């Protein structure tokens, strides 16, 4: 099963690369937009397969109730990112909130396309809305990695909010 999933992921990324190549080659702006959209859809499908693979690994490991709650919140945020229809000009970065304490929000971030080839597939950040800046962040390969980082980031958000009141 694992081998099939890896093949599916590779196949999706190959299709995405072909779509990007075609977008770069065509002078027609309408066709270029279609190919870029196609590339993004193939990348999203590959990410969905990667996430499903990570989810299966996560579910096979025993976990605490707290980790299960974070896992559920992260899954909901991830699903919201995947289903969200974003205008072309905002396609490079999308976020989904996990929890918010006053101006401090812990959120799941979809990395810009030019950073997606990096090692981290999932990214959490602690964002300060009053200052419009990221205070802390964590990138990980799997759902287990991200789940482990969510609780400390949330605790930090809660503490910062209490200190400002």
C-alpha positions as a Markdown table, in Angstrom:
| # | Residue | x | y | z |
|---|---|---|---|---|
| 1 | Unk | 0.0 | 0.0 | 0.0 |
| 2 | Unk | 2.8 | 2.4 | 0.9 |
| 3 | Unk | 4.5 | 1.9 | -2.4 |
| 4 | Unk | 1.2 | 2.6 | -4.3 |
| 5 | Unk | 0.7 | 5.8 | -2.4 |
| 6 | Unk | 4.3 | 6.9 | -3.2 |
| 7 | Unk | 3.7 | 6.1 | -6.8 |
| 8 | Unk | 0.5 | 8.2 | -6.8 |
| 9 | Unk | 2.3 | 11.1 | -5.2 |
| 10 | Unk | 5.1 | 11.0 | -7.8 |
| 11 | Unk | 2.6 | 10.7 | -10.6 |
| 12 | Unk | 0.7 | 13.8 | -9.4 |
| 13 | Unk | 4.0 | 15.8 | -9.1 |
| 14 | Unk | 5.0 | 14.7 | -12.6 |
| 15 | Unk | 1.7 | 15.9 | -13.9 |
| 16 | Unk | 2.2 | 19.2 | -12.0 |
| 17 | Unk | 5.6 | 19.7 | -13.5 |
| 18 | Unk | 4.3 | 19.0 | -17.0 |
| 19 | Unk | 1.5 | 21.6 | -16.5 |
| 20 | Unk | 4.0 | 24.1 | -15.3 |
| 21 | Unk | 6.2 | 23.5 | -18.3 |
| 22 | Unk | 3.3 | 24.0 | -20.6 |
| 23 | Unk | 2.4 | 27.2 | -18.8 |
| 24 | Unk | 5.9 | 28.5 | -19.2 |
| 25 | Unk | 5.9 | 27.6 | -22.9 |
| 26 | Unk | 2.6 | 29.1 | -24.0 |
| 27 | Unk | 2.3 | 32.7 | -25.0 |
| 28 | Unk | -1.5 | 32.7 | -24.6 |
| 29 | Unk | -2.5 | 34.2 | -21.2 |
| 30 | Unk | -5.7 | 32.2 | -21.0 |
| 31 | Unk | -4.0 | 28.9 | -21.7 |
| 32 | Unk | -1.2 | 29.9 | -19.3 |
| 33 | Unk | -3.8 | 30.5 | -16.5 |
| 34 | Unk | -5.4 | 27.1 | -17.2 |
| 35 | Unk | -2.0 | 25.3 | -17.0 |
| 36 | Unk | -1.1 | 27.1 | -13.8 |
| 37 | Unk | -4.5 | 26.1 | -12.3 |
| 38 | Unk | -3.9 | 22.5 | -13.4 |
| 39 | Unk | -0.5 | 22.5 | -11.8 |
| 40 | Unk | -1.9 | 23.7 | -8.5 |
| 41 | Unk | -4.7 | 21.1 | -8.6 |
| 42 | Unk | -2.1 | 18.3 | -9.2 |
| 43 | Unk | 0.0 | 19.6 | -6.3 |
| 44 | Unk | -3.0 | 19.7 | -4.0 |
| 45 | Unk | -3.9 | 16.1 | -5.0 |
| 46 | Unk | -0.3 | 15.1 | -4.2 |
| 47 | Unk | -0.5 | 16.8 | -0.8 |
| 48 | Unk | -3.8 | 15.1 | -0.1 |
| 49 | Unk | -2.1 | 11.7 | -0.8 |
| 50 | Unk | 0.9 | 12.7 | 1.4 |
| 51 | Unk | -1.5 | 13.8 | 4.2 |
| 52 | Unk | -3.5 | 10.5 | 3.9 |
| 53 | Unk | -0.3 | 8.6 | 4.2 |
| 54 | Unk | 0.7 | 10.6 | 7.3 |
| 55 | Unk | -2.8 | 10.2 | 8.7 |
| 56 | Unk | -2.6 | 6.5 | 8.4 |
| 57 | Unk | 0.8 | 6.4 | 10.3 |
| 58 | Unk | -0.6 | 8.7 | 12.9 |
| 59 | Unk | -3.7 | 6.6 | 13.5 |
| 60 | Unk | -1.6 | 3.4 | 13.9 |
| 61 | Unk | 0.3 | 5.0 | 16.8 |
| 62 | Unk | -1.2 | 5.3 | 20.3 |
| 63 | Unk | -1.8 | 8.9 | 21.3 |
| 64 | Unk | -3.1 | 10.9 | 24.2 |
| 65 | Unk | -6.5 | 12.6 | 24.2 |
| 66 | Unk | -4.9 | 16.0 | 23.8 |
| 67 | Unk | -3.0 | 14.9 | 20.8 |
| 68 | Unk | -6.2 | 13.5 | 19.3 |
| 69 | Unk | -7.9 | 16.8 | 19.7 |
| 70 | Unk | -5.0 | 18.7 | 18.0 |
| 71 | Unk | -5.0 | 16.1 | 15.3 |
| 72 | Unk | -8.7 | 16.7 | 14.7 |
| 73 | Unk | -8.3 | 20.5 | 14.6 |
| 74 | Unk | -5.4 | 20.2 | 12.2 |
| 75 | Unk | -7.3 | 17.8 | 9.9 |
| 76 | Unk | -10.2 | 20.3 | 9.8 |
| 77 | Unk | -7.8 | 23.2 | 9.0 |
| 78 | Unk | -6.1 | 21.2 | 6.3 |
| 79 | Unk | -9.4 | 20.2 | 4.7 |
| 80 | Unk | -10.5 | 23.8 | 4.7 |
| 81 | Unk | -7.3 | 24.8 | 2.9 |
| 82 | Unk | -7.7 | 22.1 | 0.3 |
| 83 | Unk | -11.3 | 22.9 | -0.4 |
| 84 | Unk | -10.9 | 26.7 | -0.4 |
| 85 | Unk | -11.3 | 28.3 | -3.8 |
| 86 | Unk | -8.8 | 31.1 | -3.8 |
| 87 | Unk | -8.5 | 33.9 | -6.4 |
| 88 | Unk | -5.4 | 33.6 | -8.6 |
| 89 | Unk | -3.6 | 36.6 | -7.0 |
| 90 | Unk | -3.8 | 35.0 | -3.5 |
| 91 | Unk | -2.8 | 31.5 | -4.6 |
| 92 | Unk | 0.7 | 31.7 | -3.0 |
| 93 | Unk | -0.3 | 31.6 | 0.7 |
| 94 | Unk | -3.4 | 30.4 | 2.5 |
| 95 | Unk | -4.0 | 29.9 | 6.2 |
| 96 | Unk | -6.6 | 28.1 | 8.3 |
| 97 | Unk | -7.1 | 28.9 | 12.0 |
| 98 | Unk | -6.6 | 26.3 | 14.7 |
| 99 | Unk | -7.2 | 28.5 | 17.7 |
| 100 | Unk | -7.2 | 32.1 | 18.7 |
| 101 | Unk | -6.5 | 33.9 | 22.0 |
| 102 | Unk | -7.2 | 37.6 | 21.5 |
| 103 | Unk | -4.9 | 38.9 | 18.8 |
| 104 | Unk | -2.8 | 35.7 | 18.9 |
| 105 | Unk | -3.7 | 33.0 | 16.4 |
| 106 | Unk | -2.2 | 29.5 | 15.9 |
| 107 | Unk | -2.8 | 28.6 | 12.2 |
| 108 | Unk | -2.0 | 26.1 | 9.6 |
| 109 | Unk | -0.2 | 27.7 | 6.7 |
| 110 | Unk | 0.1 | 26.5 | 3.1 |
| 111 | Unk | 3.5 | 27.5 | 2.0 |
| 112 | Unk | 4.0 | 29.6 | -1.2 |
| 113 | Unk | 4.5 | 27.4 | -4.3 |
| 114 | Unk | 8.2 | 28.4 | -4.6 |
| 115 | Unk | 8.8 | 26.9 | -1.2 |
| 116 | Unk | 6.8 | 23.7 | -1.6 |
| 117 | Unk | 9.7 | 21.8 | -2.9 |
| 118 | Unk | 11.4 | 22.1 | 0.5 |
| 119 | Unk | 11.4 | 19.5 | 3.2 |
| 120 | Unk | 8.5 | 20.7 | 5.4 |
| 121 | Unk | 5.1 | 19.9 | 4.0 |
| 122 | Unk | 3.0 | 21.3 | 6.8 |
| 123 | Unk | 3.6 | 24.5 | 8.6 |
| 124 | Unk | 2.1 | 26.0 | 11.8 |
| 125 | Unk | 2.6 | 29.6 | 12.9 |
| 126 | Unk | 1.7 | 31.8 | 15.9 |
| 127 | Unk | 0.5 | 35.0 | 14.4 |
| 128 | Unk | 0.0 | 38.4 | 16.2 |
| 129 | Unk | -2.9 | 40.2 | 14.4 |
| 130 | Unk | -2.3 | 43.4 | 16.3 |
| 131 | Unk | 1.3 | 43.6 | 15.0 |
| 132 | Unk | 0.6 | 41.8 | 11.7 |
| 133 | Unk | 3.6 | 39.5 | 12.2 |
| 134 | Unk | 4.5 | 35.9 | 12.8 |
| 135 | Unk | 5.9 | 35.4 | 16.4 |
| 136 | Unk | 6.8 | 31.7 | 16.1 |
| 137 | Unk | 6.4 | 28.9 | 13.6 |
| 138 | Unk | 7.1 | 25.2 | 13.1 |
| 139 | Unk | 7.4 | 23.1 | 10.0 |
| 140 | Unk | 7.1 | 19.4 | 9.9 |
| 141 | Unk | 6.9 | 16.4 | 7.6 |
| 142 | Unk | 4.0 | 14.5 | 9.2 |
| 143 | Unk | 0.8 | 15.0 | 11.1 |
| 144 | Unk | 2.6 | 13.6 | 14.2 |
| 145 | Unk | 5.3 | 16.4 | 13.9 |
| 146 | Unk | 2.7 | 19.1 | 13.5 |
| 147 | Unk | 0.5 | 17.8 | 16.3 |
| 148 | Unk | 3.4 | 17.8 | 18.7 |
| 149 | Unk | 4.1 | 21.5 | 17.9 |
| 150 | Unk | 0.5 | 22.7 | 18.1 |
| 151 | Unk | 0.1 | 22.5 | 21.9 |
| 152 | Unk | 3.2 | 24.6 | 22.8 |
| 153 | Unk | 2.3 | 27.2 | 20.2 |
| 154 | Unk | -1.3 | 27.4 | 21.6 |
| 155 | Unk | 0.0 | 27.7 | 25.2 |
| 156 | Unk | 2.3 | 30.5 | 24.1 |
| 157 | Unk | -0.6 | 32.3 | 22.4 |
| 158 | Unk | -2.7 | 32.0 | 25.6 |
| 159 | Unk | 0.1 | 33.3 | 27.8 |
| 160 | Unk | 0.8 | 36.2 | 25.5 |
| 161 | Unk | -2.9 | 37.2 | 25.5 |
| 162 | Unk | -3.0 | 36.9 | 29.3 |
| 163 | Unk | 0.1 | 39.2 | 29.6 |
| 164 | Unk | -1.5 | 41.9 | 27.4 |
| 165 | Unk | -4.7 | 42.0 | 29.5 |
